[in-house]
Amino acid sequence: MMPGSLSPAERVILDHLKRLGYATQSQLEYWGKYSQTAMSLALSSLCARKFVRVEKKVRPNIWNLTWAGARVVDKPLPWSLRKPSWSVMAHIVRRNQCEMLLRETHADFRFLDKPALFRIGLNPSHGEHAGGQEGKIVFVLLDDYLMGSNRISTTLSRRHRLNEKYCDFKNTVTWSMIFKRFIVASTHEKQIERHERFLHRKGLQAELLYVPPIWAY
C-alpha cells in the first residue's frame, strides 16, 4: 500500500505516533482532532494493513508504529525484534498525558525529542523530559515508579555525558544550568506529598504536578 492511499485520519495517526512513540486512542484523538468513531475506524484499518500494532493486555490499549508504518513517515526504528518492556511503553504514554496537562496552561508546550536535547549537551535518563515554552526550557522529572525523593537533587546536579554525534561541547552541563522552569510530576498522589516535603527540607524550588493514572495499579 502506497502512502498516498492513506485517509487523512490514518495519515494523522501515523504522523503523531512518529512523534509520540506510544499512545492511547484518546491521546491520538487529542492530537488528531478527529472523533472517537473516525479514529477507531482509522486505527482498525491501519492495524489490518500492519502499519500499527496494538497492546491489548491493558485498557486503554497502547498503539505504536510497526516497521512498515515507520517507513511511511520516515521514522528510524531499532532493528531488534524484542518487544519493548511494559515500563517503557507505559512511561511514554504517561509522559504524553503529562504533556497534555501542561498544555492546559501553555497551549504551545511540547516535549522535545532526544536529538534536540543532545544538541544542547543534555543526555536524559529515565523519567527526565524537557519541553519548549516561549523559547525557554522546561524540565519535567516524571515519577511513575515510586521514585525516591532524593533523586530530585541528584538529577539536578548530575553532569551529563555529551553525545558527540550531536554536539561538540567541551564542558558538560547539568539540568540546573539549562532549565528555566522545573516540574516534578507523579502518577501517585502520596508521592507528590513526599516530594513536596523533600523540596521544602532541601530548600529546592520546583512545581509539583499530579498526573492521574491511566491504568489501575
C-alpha positions as CSV (number, residue, x, y, z in Angstrom):
1,M,0.0,0.0,0.0
2,M,1.4,3.4,-1.0
3,P,1.3,6.3,1.4
4,G,-0.9,8.2,-1.0
5,S,-3.8,5.8,-0.4
6,L,-4.0,6.6,3.3
7,S,-7.0,8.5,4.5
8,P,-6.5,11.9,6.2
9,A,-7.2,10.3,9.6
10,E,-4.8,7.4,9.0
11,R,-2.1,9.8,8.0
12,V,-2.6,11.9,11.1
13,I,-2.3,8.8,13.3
14,L,1.0,7.8,11.7
15,D,2.4,11.3,12.0
16,H,1.5,11.6,15.6
17,L,2.8,8.1,16.5
18,K,6.0,9.1,14.8
19,R,6.5,11.8,17.5
20,L,4.8,10.2,20.5
21,G,6.1,6.7,20.1
22,Y,3.3,5.0,22.0
23,A,-0.1,6.4,22.7
24,T,-3.7,5.6,23.7
25,Q,-6.6,6.2,21.3
26,S,-7.8,9.2,23.4
27,Q,-4.3,10.7,23.2
28,L,-4.4,10.3,19.4
29,E,-7.9,11.9,19.3
30,Y,-6.5,14.8,21.3
31,W,-3.8,15.5,18.8
32,G,-5.6,14.4,15.6
33,K,-8.8,16.4,16.3
34,Y,-10.9,13.6,14.9
35,S,-13.9,12.0,16.5
36,Q,-13.7,8.8,18.5
37,T,-15.5,6.9,15.7
38,A,-13.3,8.2,13.0
39,M,-10.1,7.4,15.0
40,S,-11.4,3.9,15.8
41,L,-12.0,3.1,12.1
42,A,-8.7,4.6,11.1
43,L,-6.8,2.6,13.7
44,S,-8.6,-0.6,12.8
45,S,-7.7,0.0,9.1
46,L,-4.0,0.7,9.9
47,C,-3.8,-2.4,12.1
48,A,-5.3,-4.6,9.4
49,R,-2.7,-3.2,6.9
50,K,0.1,-3.8,9.6
51,F,1.1,-0.1,9.8
52,V,0.4,0.0,13.5
53,R,0.2,-2.6,16.3
54,V,-1.8,-2.6,19.5
55,E,-1.1,-3.8,23.0
56,K,-4.4,-5.3,24.1
57,K,-3.4,-6.6,27.5
58,V,-4.4,-3.2,29.1
59,R,-7.3,-0.9,28.7
60,P,-7.0,1.7,27.3
61,N,-4.9,-0.1,24.7
62,I,-1.5,1.2,23.6
63,W,-0.7,1.8,20.0
64,N,2.6,2.2,18.2
65,L,4.1,2.0,14.7
66,T,5.2,-1.2,13.0
67,W,8.3,-1.1,10.8
68,A,6.0,-0.7,7.8
69,G,4.3,2.3,9.4
70,A,7.6,3.8,10.4
71,R,8.8,3.7,6.8
72,V,5.8,5.6,5.7
73,V,6.6,8.5,8.0
74,D,10.4,8.2,7.7
75,K,10.9,7.3,11.4
76,P,14.0,5.2,12.1
77,L,13.3,2.2,14.3
78,P,15.7,-0.2,16.0
79,W,16.1,-3.5,14.2
80,S,15.7,-5.6,17.3
81,L,12.6,-7.8,17.2
82,R,12.5,-7.7,21.0
83,K,9.2,-6.2,22.3
84,P,9.7,-3.1,24.5
85,S,9.0,-3.6,28.2
86,W,5.8,-2.6,29.8
87,S,7.6,0.1,31.8
88,V,8.9,1.7,28.7
89,M,5.6,1.8,26.9
90,A,3.6,2.9,30.0
91,H,6.1,5.6,30.8
92,I,5.8,7.1,27.4
93,V,2.0,7.1,27.5
94,R,2.2,8.8,30.9
95,R,4.6,11.4,29.5
96,N,2.1,12.1,26.8
97,Q,-0.6,12.7,29.4
98,C,1.7,15.0,31.3
99,E,2.3,17.0,28.2
100,M,-1.4,17.4,27.6
101,L,-1.9,18.6,31.2
102,L,0.8,21.2,30.8
103,R,-0.8,22.4,27.5
104,E,-3.9,23.4,29.5
105,T,-2.0,26.4,30.8
106,H,0.6,26.8,27.9
107,A,-1.0,25.7,24.6
108,D,2.3,25.8,22.7
109,F,4.0,23.3,25.1
110,R,5.6,20.2,23.6
111,F,8.3,17.9,24.8
112,L,11.5,17.9,22.8
113,D,12.9,14.7,21.3
114,K,16.2,13.3,22.4
115,P,18.3,14.6,19.5
116,A,17.2,18.1,20.3
117,L,18.3,17.6,23.9
118,F,21.6,16.0,22.8
119,R,22.4,19.1,20.7
120,I,22.4,21.3,23.8
121,G,24.5,19.0,25.8
122,L,21.8,17.1,27.7
123,N,21.6,13.3,27.9
124,P,18.4,12.4,29.7
125,S,17.9,9.4,31.9
126,H,14.6,7.6,32.6
127,G,11.9,10.0,33.7
128,E,13.8,13.1,32.5
129,H,11.9,15.1,29.9
130,A,12.2,18.7,28.6
131,G,10.0,20.9,26.5
132,G,10.0,24.3,25.0
133,Q,7.8,27.1,26.3
134,E,8.2,30.6,24.9
135,G,11.8,29.8,23.9
136,K,12.8,28.5,27.3
137,I,13.5,25.0,28.5
138,V,11.0,23.4,30.9
139,F,12.4,20.4,32.7
140,V,10.0,17.7,33.9
141,L,11.0,14.9,36.1
142,L,8.2,12.3,35.8
143,D,7.9,9.8,38.6
144,D,5.7,6.9,37.7
145,Y,7.6,4.2,39.7
146,L,7.6,5.4,43.3
147,M,10.8,7.3,42.9
148,G,12.8,8.2,45.9
149,S,12.7,11.9,46.5
150,N,16.5,12.1,46.8
151,R,16.6,11.6,43.1
152,I,15.4,15.1,42.6
153,S,18.6,16.6,44.0
154,T,20.9,14.1,42.3
155,T,19.2,14.6,38.9
156,L,19.7,18.4,39.2
157,S,23.4,18.1,39.9
158,R,24.3,15.2,37.6
159,R,26.8,16.1,34.9
160,H,25.6,14.8,31.5
161,R,27.7,12.7,29.3
162,L,28.0,14.5,26.0
163,N,26.7,12.8,22.8
164,E,29.5,13.7,20.4
165,K,27.3,12.7,17.4
166,Y,25.1,15.8,18.1
167,C,27.3,18.4,19.8
168,D,31.0,19.3,20.1
169,F,30.9,21.0,23.5
170,K,34.0,20.7,25.7
171,N,32.2,21.3,29.0
172,T,29.4,19.1,30.4
173,V,26.2,20.6,31.7
174,T,23.6,19.9,34.3
175,W,19.8,20.3,34.2
176,S,20.0,23.2,36.6
177,M,22.2,25.1,34.2
178,I,19.7,24.7,31.4
179,F,16.1,24.9,32.5
180,K,14.1,28.0,33.3
181,R,11.2,26.1,34.9
182,F,11.3,22.8,36.9
183,I,8.4,20.5,37.4
184,V,8.3,17.3,39.4
185,A,5.3,15.2,38.2
186,S,4.0,12.0,39.6
187,T,1.2,9.5,39.0
188,H,0.9,8.9,42.7
189,E,-0.8,11.5,45.0
190,K,1.2,10.3,48.0
191,Q,4.4,10.8,46.1
192,I,3.5,14.4,45.4
193,E,3.3,14.9,49.2
194,R,6.6,13.2,49.8
195,H,8.4,15.2,47.1
196,E,6.9,18.4,48.5
197,R,8.3,17.7,51.9
198,F,11.7,16.9,50.4
199,L,11.8,20.1,48.4
200,H,10.9,22.2,51.4
201,R,13.6,20.4,53.6
202,K,16.3,20.9,50.9
203,G,15.3,24.4,50.0
204,L,14.7,23.5,46.4
205,Q,12.3,25.2,44.1
206,A,10.0,23.2,41.8
207,E,6.4,23.0,40.8
208,L,4.5,19.8,41.6
209,L,2.1,18.2,39.1
210,Y,-0.2,15.3,39.7
211,V,-0.8,13.1,36.6
212,P,-3.9,10.9,37.2
213,P,-3.1,7.3,36.5
214,I,-4.3,5.9,33.1
215,W,-4.4,2.3,34.3
216,A,-5.3,0.9,37.7
217,Y,-2.3,-0.1,39.8
